[in-house]
Amino acid sequence: MKGGTGMYNLTIILLSTINSELINSNNYRIAKYILENMRALEDISITELAKECYVSNSSISRFCRDIGLRDYNELKSQIAKYQPAHQYAKNKFYYQSYQKEVPGQSFVEGVIENLQLLKRTINEKDIYKLVTDIANYSNVAAFGYMQSQSVAQNLQYDLQTCHKFIHTSMKYSDQIEYINNADSSNLIIILSESGTYFKRAFERKTLFRNTNDKPKIYLITCNSDIEIPYVDYYIRYESINDYASHPYSLAAITGMICTCYAERYLEAPEPI
């Protein structure tokens, strides 16, 4: 891939394609078919896939390029990795506070426990520093994967309520293109609980060779160990890192960002 690799990433890319394309578009149709038939596609030819999706071979090739792959062979390579990655997914729904007798109640308790951990470990000075930069930059963008991207979209909406526009994109390839083209006039906020956004998106690429003209980047993460040369500031917090923790910590942090922004820069309404 031009960016990241791995079946987990391909699933994310296909879902983001579906969420950003018209329902009757070729790309939507192809992405949906692959997601629904992943286990049976390892040996399918480009002609067979095109026939199943009611599109031409050239549409399949164009789809591969649109989602960041070099060609159809690379798509097949990613599909072949589905089974090993799918085994990992079985553990996705585990959370520390799980109780079989009361799964709903124990899930809520897990969410609360994790938010209490966030409250104890977040540094509000970091939030205020980011808020100041959001106000000072004209070109601001926020990105994340899947649940994190939905948090980025909520951040976009809430800041717009404060009359501050920021850019975001559901489509993964558009996120990569934006970051590739960003310069020192841009502020980029990355929401990544694991801290692996850049590793997934740009695994075999060196970003920002011209360090004098790179964007300012904030990474919001619970990964206390990660250090990335081109990330300027981190907003770190602690998390239990289970199904009951994500994306609620990130949602709370973006809520803090918007609350602080409104406090500083949104004019109070005139009294009635």
N, C-alpha and C positions, 0 to 999 in steps of 0.2 A: 504494500500500500504506500501511497505517497505520504501518509501520516502514520497512524498507529496500525498495529497488527493484532490478530487474535479474534476468535469467534465472538468473544464478549463485545469487542468493538464493532464487529460486523452487525451484530444484533442491534446495537445502539444506532448505528448508521441507518439500517433499514427502517427502524421505527421512526427515526427523525425524518427520513424521506417520506414515509407515509403521512406523518403529521404536518408536513409542509407542502405536499403536492396536492393538486386537484384529484378528486376521487376517480375521475375518468381519464387521467393521464397515463401514459405508458409507464412512467417511472413508478407511479403508485401501484399499478397492476403487477409489475415485475417484482417489486419489493414485497408486496403482500403474498404473492405466490411462493417466493423463496422462504419467507417466514413460516408459512403454513405447511411447507413440504420439505423443510430443511433435512430431515433424516433420510430422505429418499433421493437426494439430488447429487450425491457425490460423483456419480458416473454419468450424469446427464450431459449431453452435448449442447452446444450453443443453439443448434437448429432445433433440437427437441424442446429446449427451454422456451425458445421463441414461439414454437407451435403451441405449447401449453398456455402461454401468456397472450396469444393472439396478436403477436407483434412480429416485426422483421428481425433478422439477425443483426442488422445495423442498429436497431433500437436497443438490443441487448448490449452491444458494444458501447453505445452512447451512454447507457445506464451505468455501466462499469466506470466509465470516466467521470460521470456526474457524481458518483459517490466516493471518488478518490482512488479508484483502482486503476492499474495500468491497462488491464485487458481482461478478457473472460477467463483466461487461465489463472489469473490471480484470484478472481472470484471463486473458482472451483477450489483453489488451495485453501481459502478461508472457510468454505463450506465443509471441507474435509476435517477441519478442526472442531466441528460442532460437538461430536460425541465426548471427547475429553473435557471440553469446557462445560458441557451440559451436566456432567457429574458434579461439578462445583456448585451449580445452581441449586442442587438439592439441599444445601446447607443455608441457602439465602434467608429462609424464614425463621431461623433460630434466633431467639433472644433470651437474654440471661434470666429474666424474671418469669419465663413461661411456666404456666401451671395448666396442666391438661384439663382439670376440672373447671377452671374459670379462664379460658384463653383470652376473652375480651378484656376482662378486668385486669389480668396480669399484663396484657399488652400496654394498657393505659398507665399502669404503675411503672412499666419499663420506660415509657416516654417521659414521665414525670421525673424519674430517677436520673435520667440522662440530662434533662434540662436543669436539674439542680446542680449536676456536675458542671454544666456549661456556666451557670451563674457563678460558681466558685472560681472558675479558671479563666474566664474571658477578661481581657484588659480593655476597659472602656476608653482609655487614652488612645488605643489603636483605632477604635471606632471613630473617634472625633478627628483623628488625623486623616482617615479616609474620607470622611464627610467634607472636610476642608478641601481636599483635592477634587472631589466630585463637583463642588461648587466652583472651583477655579478652572477646571478644564471644560472646554467646549465640546470635545470629542471623547465621550465616555462610553465604554461598552462593558457588558457583563455576560459571562458564558459559563456553562457547566455541562455535565453529562446528565441525561434523562431526568431523574428527580431533581438534581441540582440545577438543571436548565429550567425546570418549572419554577424553582425558587428565583432564578435570574429574571424570569418573565414577571413574577410578582414584584420584584424589586423595580423593574422598569415601570410597571403600572403605578406603584405607590409613589415613586419619585416624580412621575408625570403629574400626579395629583398635587405635588409641590412645585409644579411648573419647571421641572428639570427633566429634559429629555436625555435618555441614555439608549444606546443601541443594544439589541441582542438578536439572536437568530436561533430558531429551533433546528434548522438544517446544519448538520455537523460540518459538511464541506464549506458552507458559508462562514462558519466560525473560523475554520482554518484559513480561508482566504482573507478574512478581515485581519487576523493576527499577522499573517505574512506581509500584508500591505501597510501595517501600522507603523507610525514613526513617533517622534518625540512630541507631537501635538496630541497624541492619544493617551488616555488613561484606560487600562484594561483591568477588570476585576474578574478573577477566576474563582469560582465556587467549587471546591473539590475536597470532600471530607477526607479521602485517602491521600490527597496531594499528588496524585498520579496523572492529572489531566495532561500535562505537557508530555509526559512519557508516552501516554497512549496516542496523543495526537501527532507528535513529532518524533517518533522513536528513532528514526534514522536520519534526522535532519538537524543541523546546527542553526539555531535561530539568532537573528539580530547580530550578524557579523560586524555591522557598523554600530558599535555600542554608543557612539555619540548621538545617534539619531533613533534610538530605540524607544518604544513606548514605556511609560511608567506602569509597572505591573504590581498589583496586589494579589496575593494568594491567600484565600480564606480556607483553613484546613485544620484538622485535628492531628495531623502528622507532625510530631515534635522534632523529628530527625531530618526531614528533607531540607536540603539547601540547593537552590537552583541559581546559577550565576546571573541570569537575567531577570530574576524576580527581585523587585526593589524592597517590598515590605510584605510581611506576613501578619495575618491576624490568626493567631493560634488559640485553640481551646482543647479541652480534653473531652473525650467521648468514649462510651462503652463499646462502640463499634459493633452493634448488632442490629437486627431488623427494626427494633423499637427506637433506634437512635437517629436514623437517617430517613428523610432530610430535615428532621425537626430542629436540630441545632442550627443548621444553615438558615432555616426559615426564621428562627428567633433572632439570629444575628442580622439578617437583612431588615427585620422589623426594627431592631435597634438603630440601624443605619438611617432608616427613613424617619424614625422618631426624632433622632438627633438632628437630621437635616431640617425637618419641619420646625423644630425648636429654634434653630439658628437663622433660617432663611425664609421661612414662610410667614408672610405678614398675618397678624391676627385679624380676624374679621371685625368689622365695625360693630359696636354694640347697637342693638335694636332700640 
